[in-house]
Amino acid sequence: MSPLRMTTPRLLALRAFLDDPAQERYGLDLAQQAGLEPGTVYPILVAFEAAGWLSSRAEEVNVYVEGRPRRRYYRLTAAGVTAGQEAVAAAEKRRSARTGSRRLAW
């Protein structure tokens, strides 16, 4: 598979996952942490999962008791942690080369 194109929303989502790589997240939770709209997050999750960077599972809950839809939880795979760290580092390096700053502006 070809490498993923790293956009700012994808990098923000990766940063949120990399804050605690072992933690499972659902779409709305990730959107809030990354500062993105939910409609932006879900295509990112699909792309990351297709690339093998995420694994997912459906929540096992009685939707009638909970009063909400079932959630899909996502977690970085080992390959996703490595690829995510490399992508964020590469973005920081590009930004540093352009601006002289060593940190991303997010």
C-alpha positions in Angstrom: 0.0 0.0 0.0 1.2 3.5 -0.8 2.1 5.8 2.1 -0.7 8.0 3.4 -0.6 11.6 2.5 -0.2 13.6 5.8 -2.6 16.5 6.0 -3.0 18.7 9.1 -6.2 17.0 10.3 -4.5 13.6 9.9 -1.5 14.8 11.9 -3.8 16.2 14.6 -5.6 12.8 14.8 -2.2 11.0 15.1 -1.1 13.4 17.8 -4.2 12.6 19.8 -3.6 8.9 19.4 0.0 9.2 20.3 -0.7 11.0 23.5 -1.6 7.6 24.9 -1.1 4.9 22.2 -2.6 2.1 24.2 -5.9 3.9 24.9 -9.0 3.0 22.8 -10.9 6.0 21.4 -14.2 6.4 19.6 -14.7 9.0 16.9 -16.4 11.8 18.9 -13.8 11.5 21.7 -11.0 11.7 19.2 -12.6 14.6 17.4 -12.8 16.6 20.6 -9.3 15.8 21.7 -7.8 16.6 18.3 -9.9 19.7 17.9 -11.5 18.4 14.7 -15.1 18.1 13.5 -16.5 14.5 13.7 -17.2 14.6 9.9 -13.5 15.1 9.4 -12.4 12.3 11.8 -14.3 9.4 10.4 -12.7 9.4 7.0 -9.3 9.6 8.7 -10.1 6.6 10.9 -11.1 4.6 7.8 -7.9 5.5 6.0 -5.7 4.7 9.0 -7.4 1.4 9.6 -7.1 0.5 5.9 -3.4 1.3 6.1 -3.1 -1.1 9.1 -2.3 1.7 11.6 -5.5 1.1 13.6 -7.5 -1.8 14.8 -11.1 -1.4 15.8 -13.9 -3.2 17.6 -17.6 -2.6 18.1 -18.7 -1.9 21.6 -20.8 -4.6 23.2 -23.6 -2.6 24.8 -27.4 -2.8 24.9 -28.3 0.3 22.9 -31.8 0.4 24.5 -30.4 0.5 28.1 -27.6 3.0 27.2 -29.9 5.2 25.1 -27.2 5.8 22.5 -25.8 4.0 19.5 -23.1 1.4 19.7 -19.6 2.9 19.5 -16.6 1.7 17.4 -13.4 1.9 19.4 -10.0 2.4 17.7 -6.5 1.7 18.9 -3.1 2.2 17.3 -1.4 -0.9 16.1 2.4 -1.4 16.7 2.8 -0.4 13.0 0.6 2.6 13.6 2.6 3.8 16.5 5.8 3.6 14.5 4.3 5.1 11.4 2.5 7.8 13.4 5.7 8.8 15.2 7.6 9.0 11.9 4.9 11.0 10.3 4.7 13.6 13.1 8.5 13.8 13.3 8.7 14.3 9.5 6.0 17.1 9.7 7.9 18.8 12.5 11.1 18.6 10.5 9.4 20.1 7.4 7.9 22.9 9.5 11.2 23.6 11.2 13.0 23.9 7.8 10.3 26.4 6.6 10.0 28.5 9.7 13.1 27.9 11.9 10.7 26.7 14.6 11.1 23.2 16.0 7.5 22.7 17.2 4.3 22.3 15.3 1.8 25.1 15.8 -0.9 22.9 17.1 
